[in-house]
């Protein structure tokens, strides 16, 4: 049961040939969009099986905002980036923790892969997150509004422009939660990303460093919002799947 009393669906994938006698690290995938969903699909990007093949238990929750569960469920994330989805994600971690005891005994080395930076990186009530990754994530909602090519998106998500509704932009801006960051983070961003400008990644990386949070930056000069070239994908997987 997730936010607003709604049922929330999630995926759980174990490593190949896993056994209850062995403990495995967890990767917690958080999709972007944010109006999209983890589905029963196969592809070169965000592939559950490829993460699992590295020896991880993979968990992925379709929080409020995900598609496929009715329009009301999808629309629920708009103007609510930091409450309903966050509640779903934290409840999902609780469920995964309980399931790990019964099914596969995850070892508590939690890793979080996100596609927008938010304060999930440091939920004081949940300590096992060992490190985190952000792929083309939003860091400063106001600056994102002034640099994205998708102008309608920020107006829809935050109830208008930052000039007219700055309060809501500030409420859910990850910039305002940096003082709580503790978790080491890998930030991935690309030069040709016009959806979420490269400056968002730079800001997040700088903020982490200034606050003494261990951080690395993976930069692609020839990619956009998606990493599409085979060699770059290989580098992405080699870096992201390790998160160290």
GIWO-V281156 format. One record per residue. RES is the residue in one letter. PSI is psi in whole degrees, 0 to 359 (* if undefined). BURIAL is + if it has 9 or more other ideal C-beta (glycine too) atoms within 8 Angstrom, else -. Layout:
BEGIN
res psi burial
RES PSI BURIAL
RES PSI BURIAL
END
This chain:
BEGIN
res psi burial
X 124 -
X 203 +
X 151 +
X 15 -
X 12 -
X 149 +
X 136 -
X 132 +
X 147 -
X 161 +
X 147 +
X 122 +
X 130 +
X 158 +
X 154 +
X 138 -
X 31 -
X 156 +
X 145 -
X 344 -
X 352 -
X 149 -
X 143 -
X 145 +
X 156 +
X 137 +
X 127 +
X 110 +
X 135 +
X 115 +
X 158 +
X 205 +
X 286 +
X 358 +
X 79 -
X 192 -
X 152 +
X 125 +
X 174 -
X 80 -
X 169 -
X 134 -
X 176 -
X 345 -
X 137 -
X 51 -
X 114 +
X 317 +
X 325 -
X 321 +
X 315 +
X 326 +
X 341 -
X 3 +
X 17 -
X 146 +
X 133 +
X 127 +
X 140 +
X 122 +
X 133 +
X 82 +
X 173 +
X 131 +
X 341 +
X 150 +
X 158 -
X 359 -
X 22 +
X 151 -
X 325 -
X 319 -
X 318 +
X 315 +
X 344 -
X 337 +
X 336 +
X 126 -
X 11 -
X 41 +
X 327 +
X 5 +
X 289 -
X 309 +
X 320 +
X 317 +
X 317 +
X 316 +
X 318 +
X 321 +
X 325 +
X 320 +
X 321 +
X 318 -
X 317 +
X 319 +
X 319 +
X 320 -
X 327 +
X 327 +
X 322 -
X 329 -
X 315 -
X 354 +
X 66 +
X 147 +
X 6 -
X 355 -
X 81 -
X 135 +
X 140 +
X 121 +
X 117 +
X 161 +
X 15 +
X 139 +
X 128 +
X 183 +
X 10 +
X 338 +
X 335 +
X 72 +
X 108 -
X 333 -
X 350 -
X 102 +
X 340 -
X 354 -
X 111 +
X 321 +
X 171 +
X 158 +
X 142 +
X 122 +
X 114 +
X 48 +
X 155 +
X 131 +
X 316 +
X 103 +
X 324 +
X 316 +
X 328 +
X 322 +
X 331 +
X 357 -
X 343 -
X 150 +
X 350 -
X 69 -
X 326 -
X 331 -
X 309 -
X 327 +
X 320 +
X 316 -
X 329 +
X 20 +
X 31 -
X 187 -
X 162 -
X 341 +
X 330 -
X 335 -
X 51 +
X 330 +
X 315 -
X 324 +
X 315 +
X 325 +
X 319 -
X 12 +
X 122 +
X 334 +
X 324 +
X 2 -
X 4 +
X 326 +
X 344 -
X 355 +
X 136 +
X 333 -
X 128 +
X 142 +
X 139 +
X 125 +
X 127 +
X 129 +
X 158 +
X 149 +
X 324 +
X 21 -
X 107 +
X 353 -
X 308 +
X 105 +
X 149 +
X 329 +
X 334 -
X 319 +
X 318 +
X 317 +
X 317 +
X 317 +
X 314 +
X 316 -
X 318 +
X 314 +
X 316 +
X 326 -
X 10 +
X 18 -
X 125 +
X 130 -
X 146 +
X 155 -
X 122 +
X 116 +
X 132 -
X 111 +
X 344 -
X 22 -
X 162 +
X 223 +
X 342 -
X 143 -
X 108 +
X 332 -
X 136 -
X 316 -
X 321 -
X 322 +
X 320 +
X 317 -
X 318 +
X 310 +
X 320 +
X 331 -
X 311 +
X 319 +
X 339 +
X 318 -
X 33 +
X * -
END
